Amino acid sequence: MNDATTDAGNGRTLPDRTGDGTRAVRAGLPEPVKHEPTLPGPVFAAHFHLPGDPTGPYTYGRDENPTWTLLEHAIAELEAPGQDGVEALVFASGMAAISSVLFSQLRAGDAVVLPDDGYQALPLVRAQLETYGIEVRTAPTGGDAQLEVLDGAKLLWIETPSNPGLDVCDVRRLADAAHAQGALVAVDNTLATPLGQRPLELGANFAVASGTKQLTGHGDVLLGYVTGRNAEAMAAVRRWRKIVGAIPGPMEAWLAHRSIATLQLRVDRQNTTALALAQALRERPEVTGLRYPGLPDDPSHKIASQQMRRYGCVVSFTLPTRAHADRFLDALRLVDDATSFGGVRSTAERRGRWGGDAVPEGFIRFSVGAEDPEDLVADVLRALTASAS
Ligand SMILES: Cc1ncc(COP(=O)(O)O)c(C=O)c1O
């Protein structure tokens, strides 16, 4: 760690012990220029003036954009404060970011370990990898079963906490084991956000996330990112972005950067309320399978408390039947029945409706927003009572 960390992209320095809130509001801001805005507006450009030799930084809009650059500096600063040489690349979505790592790092004949209980699009990725002759092994997130299938693997993919089951695995332990065998490690950090967990500090080679969720937090932007410190590996990820063209629009990138300024406020509010909601749900007899890594008696809590600084805004639980769960969702007044998570407005859904997760029919994934905690908890308790019969 350095004594001081560069305030992204401009050479200004933040003191080493800068708090998360300060870091979030300043992340990625350029050097102040008289009469210019603090955060420059989105640069809408398909191409840039380019006389002579075609050298960077800005040539063509699929390769680079100044609005991405500022956002990438902000994300690198949050994922790896004070660490030199960490690069971030932004993408059109979380899936674009995930695919960029997997498809840029793996070749025919390689083996990769994926979670069998992760985000529900991973099986689609698995099928695609297999058509390219890549061996895909799977293991559940909790319980260290990854160790049994690591032998000879090129890449270990971890999603912790997992979506939607909220299991947690020991990133440092798994990363050490994977590295001992020469495997790379990527962590999907979507649910935790960089304020909840820093996979690169725990030994991962890549921290990857959907910025669509709590990072941007308003349910109006799709975004993804990859961070890493291995220059060669990141060059391959960048090249993949260029080939596939999975790039964010400048407006989305700018909205994301603007939203990051309130990341710590949102995360702290939402995560505190998530714990309060989990505690209230624990008292309800119709609720089973309650999971929240921040609950001291949650099966994930021990490892989570070692590697996470905040436990996320998602709570999951099961109601007795599908019909009961549907009645509950219908009865909520402050919570939208919608997919995704991490937004300032609470959402919840019966996850089984998609058919992709191995969950009971009455399983609810609940994303806690920024409402007043007492209002939200009261709404949930009232909806539980109303949906009982
Ligand atoms: C853990 C996790 N990773 C990745 C993704 C994909 O992100 P996006 O929808 O931005 O492509 C999601 C989406 O829900 C997710 O929950």
The ligand as a Gaussian input file, in Angstrom:
#p B3LYP/6-31G(d) Opt

LIG

0 1
 C      -24.167000     -11.805000      -9.566000
 C      -24.505000     -11.279000     -10.925000
 N      -23.547000     -11.219000     -11.852000
 C      -23.800000     -10.761000     -13.093000
 C      -25.056000     -10.345000     -13.465000
 C      -25.308000      -9.867000     -14.867000
 O      -25.374000      -8.482000     -14.895000
 P      -26.102000      -7.653000     -16.049000
 O      -27.566000      -7.912000     -15.883000
 O      -25.677000      -6.256000     -15.799000
 O      -25.606000      -8.200000     -17.342000
 C      -26.075000     -10.370000     -12.535000
 C      -27.441000      -9.925000     -12.896000
 O      -28.373000     -10.058000     -12.145000
 C      -25.799000     -10.855000     -11.230000
 O      -26.752000     -10.929000     -10.298000

